[in-house]
Amino acid sequence: MSPTFATDRTIFWSFSEPRQGGNATSVARGVLSPDRKSLGQVKVIFRAMPTYDGTKHFGSRLAFGPEGMLYITLGERSDTPMRPQAQQLNSDMGKIIRIGPDGSVPGDNPFVGQSGARPEIWSVGHRNVQAAAFDPQGRLWGIEHGTNGGDELNRIEKGKNYGWPVQAYGEEYSGSPIPGAATVREGMEQPVYYWDPVIAPSGAQFYTGDAFPAWKGNLFVGGMKDTQLVRLVLKDDRVVGEEHLLADRKQRVRDVRQGPDGALYIVTDQDKGELWRVAPRWP
């Protein structure tokens, strides 16, 4: 939702949009009615290009930065012919995008004015980012689905290259090596952390509330593979601890958010999904 939702009631969402020749991720905005029962003034403000006839790796997560810009994470569509586009600046695939709330491109984006580059691109070389969150210092972090043994936590910086598909951890789900990939490439960013085995991440939240003082500064990540909420303890931008919570519920955690009351609100991804509230148990 808009950073000023309390006054403008504006909601933003991403979706898989059917198009001639295929589909791709798009982002729309709309205004919630005063009775909160309907949306009006709906407008598509961004369409990822190119269109592709596929079923996988759409991304995406939306996050507003402290400067009011909208960051959109996009997958590279998974299929072998599409993977190289994560490294190509003429494609939105496998990128993180930065636009204004009205869909305009900020003039300080890193590739504005570069011939052949899409000006909305903020960072490149991503596989399928399904979690993104700003930390208390206003810095963007992204968490992406890797191959088998290669889910990544990255600190996202302007214009940086995060490697996929030529730099990656893990292997193909078939057990074969990732073609042409190495774990280190000159000029490409290393992940802050990676999971092996994977967690299938989705949704992320830095905790800043007072309800759980011991969790302040921790990063919570939804885990879909092993049906859990993952808590990461960071120190000096490194992961120094990891805890898995709520696994006994056996539900895929799609998203996690901090409420104004300091509680964590969790949405599960099931045929009959649930909304959970996690709060201290007071004596």
Secondary structure, 3 states (H helix, E strand, C coil): CCCCHHHHCEEEEEEEEEECCEEEEEEEEEEECCCCCCEEEEEEEEECCCCECCCCCCCCCEEECCCCCEEEECCCCCCCCCHHHHHCCCCCCCCEEEECCCCCCCCCCCCCCCCCCCCCEEEECCCCEEEEEECCCCCEEEEECCCECCEEEEEECCCCECCCCCECCCECCCCCCCCCCECCCCCCCCCCEEECCCCCEEEEEECCCCCCHHHCCCEEEEECCCCEEEEEEEECCEEEEEEEECHHHCCCEEEEEECCCCCEEEEECCCCCCEEEECCCCC
